[in-house]
Amino acid sequence: MQVKQQKSIKEIDEVIKKYHETGGLIRILQKTQEIYGYLSEETQIYIAKKLNMPMSEVNGVVTFYSLFSTKPKGKYTIGVCLGTACYVKGANEIMKKLKQTLEIDEGETSADKMFTLIATRCIGACGLAPVITIGDDVHGRLNVEDVPKILEKYQNSPEKNYNTPNNHIK
Amino acid sequence: MGKEIIRIEIDDIQIDTEQGTTILEAAFKAGIEIPSLCYLKEINEIGACRVCVVEIEGVKALQASCVYPITHSIRVFTNTERVRKARKRVVELLLSEHNRECTTCIRNLNCELQNVADNLGIRDIRVTGERKSYDLQTENPFIARDYNKCISCRRCQAICSTIQEVNIYAPLNRGMDTLIAPAFMRDLGDTNCITCGQCVIACPTASIAAKEDIQDVWAALEDEDKYVVVQTAPSIQVTLGEMFGMETGTIVTGKLAAALRHMGFKKVFPTDLSADLTIMEEAHELIERLKGNGKLPLLSSCCPAWVKFAEHFYPQLLEHLSSCKSPHEMFGALIKTYYAKKEGIDPKKIVSVAVMPCTAKKYEASRPEMGCEGYRDIDYVVTTRELGRMIRQAGIHFRNLQDELYDMPFGVSSGAGAIFGATGGVIEAAVRSAYAILNQRNSEMGLIDFEELRGQRGVKEAKVNLGDKTIKVAIAHGTGNARIILDRILQGDHYDYVEIMGCPGGCVGGGGQPILGRRDYKRISLDYRHNRADSLYKIDMHSQLRQSHNNPDVKRLYAEFLGKPLGEKSKKLLHTTYTPRGSYF
């Protein structure tokens, strides 16, 4: 763990070095979140110090953008589109089923640290409504019954960490 | 070259104004008050609250007058049905989510939101906003935070960032959840806040308010077993009157002493006396350092907000800081030792109260090193505002009080002690005495007014002749200005003696001073501070005694108890140490 920590601090230092000149705080935070999965207080303080920026300013940016998470996230982030099209096609039922199956509420992470569940606004895939995103994948035209099957697929997959929130639109 | 003058019309009044002036300022000069909440002249001009909207002929939407610069001739209307309606709606929306417990609020009758609501005649709030319920943050000795009363005007953020350059506050979260708060919404006591209290003064509501020690002081006064002694900082005598509707800068020294005696304090002393004492110690420290014993420049240490600022942001300069405690702490140390012994009072029974213009002194009094022989130097610090409230609670007609004098044996103070309350005052006082000490004679120096050291310029520099030596001095007030001088020192610029005050204007602009938020004399910038300072210089000018080293009470103190400046007893009781604290938390 210690070794991993040191390794990732080195990575963050590189990220800071790369984007510091151009004043890229958001970039640095984004890349750091990719490394750690979230932005803890310690991480934010570390970045503020390195950039010689007020702590309040860094924390202000982190809390402003929904892209950033200050809590650890699961391996996969499930985004349930609650845009109008998805909503009328029953997205609410899908959300309910996910909550039930994972035994968590919106914004929370499942006990096995596999999934974090969030509601999103329209993701622009209305033709596939109702839509959910899991990591980079988009699952459309869903029925409530599909939910357990889909989750199972991820639970059994040894895939890489998809935890880069909101990067499903490429 | 002057700016172009433009003739505009506001509410059918012709006004000639400089190009670039905002409509709000131009209207103010013409005697038209446009209501505002987020506006602080030259500090927070961001058009956030939308209360100051006006109609401009030919412009479709209403415009925020605080951020609308005049570039050409325009016709403005500040009092139309449309404008009144819009302002009303804006304030209604603010009120719909505001904690409206006005009657029990610390800013009741002195609240800008309350004033604006009343001026606009809001009698009915037609919408119900979502009421947030945040816990009060009171985990520190100086400032309490109530997010339920925040209107997100950002004035705290602006003053902390632009004037003080401490940057505690930022907008956190977004939309309806936005809060102007320290990072991670921490209690101010858990941040690198310097406790100056400028945010308290800037806040239009009671979202940020100094903590009160009033109840504890009343309890001590009631306790027959206690001997309650009080001291008043030099600036209190020129600001307390404002709490009772008197003009800014009214001198109320005699009434102040009288009121405190009426309230039941056994002895009433002027902190001005220990300011004289501070000068004796600090002037000798300066002389020692000029001889090569210790680091130059000597940085003054009588402002606890500045001291904490140095501990956080300039730890490499802590060795330059004078080791003198601030005057009220020095006084506190003497009261429980010298005075207790002299008067035959058990120091355990003494409760030492200090009336200070300052929230940082509440913090300072809580510092573990501020005590000696097992006693706290100061038990309670109350601000000018708190004292005003206590006088009201006691039912004292302050304006009608007969003047009284301070108590012996510390009742005499010099004009040099009085000007401690204004920026530049400490150096001026110290120079008067240092000259005399160095040249071993009383000089004309004390009678000279050092005009170049006075005034409200943020950074002042001067060369001062001390007989054989000419020293370079610098003065800064407001920690943003302090950074300018401190950075010059770090770059290698030479100074001998530097005075820094945490608050703009020095103590007269302190975070514990009356807040001029009342409708009849609301002030929306820092420009009332010179009135208060002028009064201190007036006190000095009319003072028989204008040099600290000539104060007979101070002389007696050294003869009977302390020995000599920087002597063993002085070092133990009157001096302190500092701790580097790191610029992040």
Interface residues (C-beta under 8 A of the other chain):
Chain A: E41 Q44 I45 A48 K49 P54 M55 S56 E57 V58 N59 G60 T63 F64
Chain B: S161 N167 I168 Y169 A170 P171 L172 N173 R174 A181 P182 A183 F184 T191 N192 Y584 F585
